[in-house]
Structures are given as structure tokens and as C-alpha cells.
Amino acid sequence: MWIADHWKDYEVLDASDGEKLERWGEYILIRPDPQVLWNTEKKHPGWRTCSAHYHRSSRGGGEWEFFRLPKIWEIGYRGLTFRLQPFSFKHTGLFPEQAVNWDWMSGIISRAAAEKPGCQPKILNLFAYTGGATVAAAKAGAAVTHVDASKGMVTWAKENAAASGLGGAPIRYIVDDCTKFVERELRRGSRYDAVIMDPPSYGRGPKGEIWKLEDQLYPFLKLTAGLLKEKPLFFLINSYTTGLQPAVLAYLLGTIITPVHGGSVKAEEIGLPVTESGLILPCGASGRWEGSQIKK
């Protein structure tokens, strides 16, 4: 398992009975987590003194109960700054477990940029959400194309970049359906050194386009692989879909990208350490393809 264990401003304090107790900077939140099937004693005082609690409804969805939480606050990670706010369906605008992937790709980008001074690796970030991977890649020295179907999420990503001191970085923000954008880039002859994708299990594009992961991931991955340069740096897929195992991500990358570009494939669950119990909380899976020309 790849573990995001370098956070200082974020921490999973405890987890029990379908919920996790988290510290986001100075604020403590309780949010539901379907992976927490155990019911251990809730000894940590944060369970009783939290800043906000998201209560899941038996009818689906849920709602926040606020005690002392601002509408917007910030946390940092290795020189990056992220704006947070509670919004529908328990989210805060950031997935902290992805830091383990930010560190991995930032290392590759930094080494590639150092090998060719003055040349910025071109990175495509699809389903890019609020831009955690975008700002990490930009800080490492990449020129990033950030694509998401939600105008609100793209605006949020711009705010994260500005807060991180990257307001003037070479980031191109695109509000569009990811499939249609990739198709247009192929027609234009655009090529990238690396691709990041974090596709949802289910979603709709800005014009009602339907996305269902199980049906569309393989053809979409095959389509997107056509945007890679001759000697690409990496390809990263993230998945939060229950049942989509790391081995499946490895097989997809291995059958589509490796035959063309060589390199190596690895896939693992990603997780976060739980302070109270010492357990690692599973948080989805990632598949990584890495080019063989990258120097360690």
C-alpha cells in the first residue's frame, strides 16, 4: 500500500463505526467512511468536541452539523496551500491521500526538468477537481493543462494555485467534458509528457454527457494514451470505485501503454495512517506507469 504519511496539517485521528475523525489544520471533522466497518471505543476527545459533523441519511446523502467551523479555511502541504470548505456529500475540496501520488510525480517532473533546463514537461490532468495534482505538478516545474467539467471546481483550482504562489504558473484551465477534450487534442496533434486522470465512478458532463467508469475507462484510457509523446514520463490513474482492484489498473496500463512505450507498471491501494489505532485506512487505488528513461 502507498501511504500518505508526510502530512503536518492533516491527520486521521481515529476511525470507528462507519466514521473517521480528522484534523484539518486546527479544525476537527467527523465524516462517514464506508471502509470503517469496525466499531471500537471512541476514546479520542475529538469525537465529542469536533468542529463539524457530517451525518449520513438513511435515504441517501446527508447534511453537515456545524459547531465552530469557518466557511473557508486553508491547510498546507510541502509548500502548497489548499483552500477548504464543507460542501455537499461530505467533501471538503481535497483528498489528502493523494499526497502520496503528488510526491511520486513531483519527483519525476523535477528530475526531467533538471535534465533539460528551460524545458517544462507538459502534463495533462483530467477530471482534475480542485487541482491538488495540478498545483503539485506546477510547483515541480511542469506546464499543466487542467480539465474538469465543473466550472466551480476549475475556479477553486485557480484559487488553490494562487494561494500556493502559483497564480502565474503555466497552467491552462479548461471547463469541458474530458472525452471531448481528448478527442479535440488528438485532432489538433497535441502531445503530452504525462497524463493524470482521476475519473469518477459516475458523472455527467456540462451538456449532460454520461460517464460510467466500468463501461468507459478502457476505451477512454486507450484514447488518451494517444496523446502521449514518443518518450513519455508517466501515466497515473486514480480510482475510488469499490471493486476496481489495483491489479485491474495495472492490467489496463500494462496492455495499453507498455506495448507502445515500454516502461514499468505498478498499482497499489493508497491509504492514510490512523493515529489512535496505528491502522492504515484504505482510500482507493492508484495505477502508475513510468517511462524507462527516467533516472532515479
C-alpha positions as CSV (number, residue, x, y, z in Angstrom):
1,M,0.0,0.0,0.0
2,W,1.2,3.5,-0.8
3,I,0.7,5.6,2.3
4,A,0.3,9.4,2.5
5,D,2.2,9.9,5.8
6,H,4.0,13.2,5.3
7,W,1.1,15.5,6.3
8,K,1.5,18.0,9.1
9,D,-1.8,19.9,8.6
10,Y,-4.0,16.9,8.2
11,E,-4.4,13.7,10.3
12,V,-6.8,10.9,10.7
13,L,-7.1,10.9,14.4
14,D,-9.4,7.9,14.8
15,A,-11.9,5.8,12.9
16,S,-14.9,3.7,14.2
17,D,-18.4,2.7,13.4
18,G,-18.5,3.9,9.8
19,E,-16.9,7.3,10.5
20,K,-13.4,8.9,10.6
21,L,-12.3,11.7,12.9
22,E,-10.0,14.0,11.0
23,R,-7.9,17.1,11.9
24,W,-7.8,19.6,9.1
25,G,-5.4,22.3,10.4
26,E,-6.9,23.5,13.7
27,Y,-10.4,22.1,12.9
28,I,-11.7,18.6,13.7
29,L,-14.3,17.0,11.4
30,I,-16.3,13.8,11.6
31,R,-17.2,12.3,8.2
32,P,-18.6,9.0,7.1
33,D,-16.3,6.4,5.5
34,P,-17.6,3.1,4.1
35,Q,-14.3,1.3,4.7
36,V,-14.7,1.7,8.5
37,L,-16.6,-1.5,9.3
38,W,-15.2,-1.9,12.8
39,N,-16.8,-0.5,15.9
40,T,-14.1,0.3,18.5
41,E,-14.4,2.6,21.6
42,K,-14.2,6.3,20.7
43,K,-11.7,7.4,23.2
44,H,-10.3,10.4,21.4
45,P,-11.8,13.7,22.8
46,G,-12.3,15.0,19.3
47,W,-15.3,12.7,18.9
48,R,-17.1,15.0,21.5
49,T,-15.5,18.3,20.7
50,C,-15.4,18.3,16.9
51,S,-15.8,21.5,14.7
52,A,-18.3,19.9,12.4
53,H,-20.0,16.5,11.8
54,Y,-21.4,15.2,8.5
55,H,-24.5,13.0,9.3
56,R,-25.3,10.5,6.5
57,S,-29.0,10.0,5.9
58,S,-30.6,6.5,5.6
59,R,-32.3,7.8,2.5
60,G,-29.0,8.7,0.8
61,G,-26.9,11.9,1.1
62,G,-26.8,13.7,4.3
63,E,-26.1,17.0,5.9
64,W,-23.5,18.9,7.9
65,E,-23.9,19.9,11.6
66,F,-21.6,22.8,12.4
67,F,-20.2,23.8,15.7
68,R,-17.1,26.1,15.1
69,L,-16.1,25.8,11.5
70,P,-15.4,28.8,9.2
71,K,-16.9,28.8,5.7
72,I,-13.4,28.7,4.2
73,W,-10.0,27.8,5.7
74,E,-6.6,26.7,4.5
75,I,-4.1,23.9,5.1
76,G,-0.6,23.4,3.6
77,Y,1.4,20.5,2.3
78,R,5.1,20.9,1.4
79,G,4.9,24.5,0.2
80,L,1.4,24.1,-1.3
81,T,-1.7,25.7,0.1
82,F,-5.3,24.4,-0.3
83,R,-8.5,26.2,0.3
84,L,-11.1,24.1,2.0
85,Q,-14.8,24.4,2.6
86,P,-17.5,21.9,3.5
87,F,-19.9,21.1,0.7
88,S,-22.5,18.6,-0.4
89,F,-21.9,14.9,0.1
90,K,-19.3,15.2,2.9
91,H,-16.4,16.6,0.9
92,T,-14.1,19.4,1.8
93,G,-12.4,20.0,-1.6
94,L,-9.3,17.9,-1.1
95,F,-8.4,14.2,-0.9
96,P,-5.3,14.1,1.4
97,E,-4.4,10.5,0.5
98,Q,-3.5,11.8,-3.0
99,A,-0.4,13.4,-1.5
100,V,1.5,10.1,-1.9
101,N,0.9,10.4,-5.7
102,W,1.8,14.1,-5.7
103,D,5.2,13.2,-4.2
104,W,5.8,10.5,-6.7
105,M,5.0,12.5,-9.8
106,S,6.7,15.6,-8.5
107,G,10.0,13.7,-8.2
108,I,9.7,12.5,-11.8
109,I,8.9,16.0,-13.1
110,S,11.7,17.7,-11.1
111,R,14.2,15.2,-12.5
112,A,13.0,15.6,-16.0
113,A,13.1,19.4,-15.8
114,A,16.6,19.2,-14.3
115,E,17.8,17.0,-17.2
116,K,16.6,19.6,-19.8
117,P,17.0,23.1,-18.3
118,G,14.5,25.6,-19.6
119,C,12.1,22.8,-20.8
120,Q,8.9,22.3,-18.9
121,P,7.3,18.9,-19.1
122,K,3.7,19.1,-20.4
123,I,1.2,17.4,-18.1
124,L,-2.5,16.7,-18.8
125,N,-4.7,16.5,-15.7
126,L,-8.1,15.0,-16.5
127,F,-11.1,15.1,-14.1
128,A,-8.8,17.5,-12.3
129,Y,-11.3,18.6,-9.5
130,T,-9.8,21.3,-7.3
131,G,-6.3,20.9,-8.6
132,G,-4.3,19.1,-5.9
133,A,-2.3,17.3,-8.6
134,T,-2.2,20.4,-10.8
135,V,-0.5,22.6,-8.3
136,A,1.9,19.8,-7.2
137,A,2.9,19.3,-10.8
138,A,3.3,23.0,-11.5
139,K,5.4,23.6,-8.4
140,A,7.7,20.7,-9.5
141,G,8.3,22.6,-12.8
142,A,5.6,21.4,-15.2
143,A,3.3,23.2,-17.6
144,V,-0.2,21.8,-16.8
145,T,-3.4,21.5,-18.7
146,H,-6.2,21.2,-16.1
147,V,-9.5,19.8,-17.4
148,D,-12.8,19.4,-15.4
149,A,-16.4,19.5,-16.4
150,S,-17.4,21.7,-13.4
151,K,-16.8,25.4,-13.7
152,G,-16.9,25.7,-9.9
153,M,-14.2,23.2,-9.4
154,V,-11.9,24.9,-12.0
155,T,-12.4,28.2,-10.2
156,W,-11.5,26.5,-7.0
157,A,-8.3,25.1,-8.6
158,K,-7.3,28.6,-9.7
159,E,-7.7,29.7,-6.1
160,N,-5.5,26.9,-4.8
161,A,-2.8,27.8,-7.4
162,A,-2.9,31.4,-6.3
163,A,-2.8,30.5,-2.6
164,S,0.2,28.3,-3.4
165,G,2.1,31.2,-5.1
166,L,1.4,29.7,-8.5
167,G,-1.0,32.2,-9.9
168,G,1.4,33.0,-12.7
169,A,2.4,29.4,-13.3
170,P,1.9,27.9,-16.8
171,I,-1.5,26.3,-16.0
172,R,-4.2,26.1,-18.7
173,Y,-7.6,25.7,-17.2
174,I,-10.3,24.1,-19.3
175,V,-14.0,23.6,-18.4
176,D,-15.1,20.7,-20.6
177,D,-16.1,17.1,-20.9
178,C,-12.9,15.2,-20.7
179,T,-13.6,12.8,-23.5
180,K,-14.5,15.5,-25.9
181,F,-11.4,17.5,-24.9
182,V,-9.1,14.5,-25.5
183,E,-10.7,13.9,-28.9
184,R,-10.1,17.5,-29.9
185,E,-6.5,17.4,-28.7
186,L,-5.9,14.3,-30.8
187,R,-7.3,16.1,-33.9
188,R,-5.1,19.1,-33.1
189,G,-2.0,16.9,-32.8
190,S,-1.3,17.9,-29.2
191,R,1.0,15.7,-27.2
192,Y,1.9,15.5,-23.5
193,D,4.8,14.2,-21.5
194,A,2.4,12.7,-18.8
195,V,-1.2,12.2,-18.0
196,I,-3.0,12.2,-14.7
197,M,-6.6,11.0,-14.5
198,D,-9.0,10.7,-11.6
199,P,-12.2,9.6,-13.2
200,P,-15.4,9.4,-11.2
201,S,-17.5,6.2,-10.8
202,Y,-20.4,8.1,-12.4
203,G,-20.8,11.6,-13.7
204,R,-22.3,14.0,-16.2
205,G,-20.5,16.4,-18.5
206,P,-21.6,20.1,-18.9
207,K,-24.1,19.1,-21.6
208,G,-25.4,16.0,-19.9
209,E,-22.8,13.6,-21.2
210,I,-23.0,10.3,-19.2
211,W,-19.8,8.8,-17.7
212,K,-19.9,5.3,-16.2
213,L,-16.5,4.1,-15.1
214,E,-16.9,0.3,-15.7
215,D,-18.1,0.9,-19.3
216,Q,-15.8,3.7,-20.3
217,L,-12.5,3.5,-18.6
218,Y,-10.8,1.1,-21.0
219,P,-11.8,3.0,-24.2
220,F,-11.1,6.3,-22.6
221,L,-7.6,5.2,-21.4
222,K,-6.8,3.8,-24.9
223,L,-8.0,7.1,-26.4
224,T,-6.0,9.3,-24.0
225,A,-2.8,7.2,-24.4
226,G,-2.7,8.6,-28.0
227,L,-1.8,12.0,-26.5
228,L,1.5,10.7,-25.1
229,K,4.7,11.9,-26.6
230,E,7.2,9.4,-28.0
231,K,9.1,9.1,-24.7
232,P,6.6,10.0,-22.0
233,L,7.3,10.4,-18.3
234,F,4.4,8.8,-16.6
235,F,0.7,7.9,-16.6
236,L,-1.3,8.0,-13.3
237,I,-4.9,6.6,-12.8
238,N,-6.7,7.0,-9.5
239,S,-9.9,5.2,-8.6
240,Y,-12.3,5.3,-5.7
241,T,-14.7,2.8,-7.2
242,T,-15.3,-0.2,-4.9
243,G,-14.4,-3.4,-6.7
244,L,-11.9,-1.8,-9.1
245,Q,-8.8,-3.5,-7.7
246,P,-5.2,-2.3,-8.2
247,A,-4.5,-5.3,-10.4
248,V,-7.1,-4.1,-12.8
249,L,-5.5,-0.7,-13.1
250,A,-2.1,-2.4,-13.6
251,Y,-3.5,-4.6,-16.3
252,L,-5.1,-1.6,-18.1
253,L,-1.9,0.3,-18.1
254,G,0.2,-2.8,-19.0
255,T,-1.9,-3.7,-22.0
256,I,-2.4,-0.2,-23.4
257,I,0.7,1.8,-22.7
258,T,3.6,-0.7,-22.0
259,P,3.4,-2.3,-25.5
260,V,3.9,1.1,-27.1
261,H,6.2,2.9,-24.7
262,G,7.9,0.2,-22.6
263,G,8.5,1.3,-19.0
264,S,7.1,-0.3,-15.9
265,V,3.7,-0.5,-14.2
266,K,2.8,-0.6,-10.5
267,A,-0.5,-0.4,-8.8
268,E,-1.5,-0.4,-5.1
269,E,-4.1,0.7,-2.7
270,I,-3.5,4.1,-1.2
271,G,-4.1,4.9,2.4
272,L,-3.8,7.2,5.4
273,P,-2.4,6.3,8.8
274,V,-4.8,6.4,11.8
275,T,-3.1,7.9,14.8
276,E,-5.2,6.4,17.6
277,S,-5.1,2.8,16.4
278,G,-2.0,2.6,14.2
279,L,-4.1,1.2,11.4
280,I,-3.9,2.3,7.7
281,L,-7.2,3.4,6.4
282,P,-7.7,2.3,2.7
283,C,-8.7,5.2,0.4
284,G,-9.0,3.7,-3.1
285,A,-6.3,2.6,-5.5
286,S,-3.8,4.0,-8.0
287,G,-2.1,2.7,-11.0
288,R,1.3,4.1,-12.1
289,W,3.1,3.7,-15.4
290,E,6.6,5.1,-15.5
291,G,8.9,5.6,-18.5
292,S,12.1,3.6,-18.5
293,Q,14.2,6.7,-19.4
294,I,13.6,8.3,-16.1
295,K,16.7,8.5,-13.9
296,K,16.2,7.6,-10.2
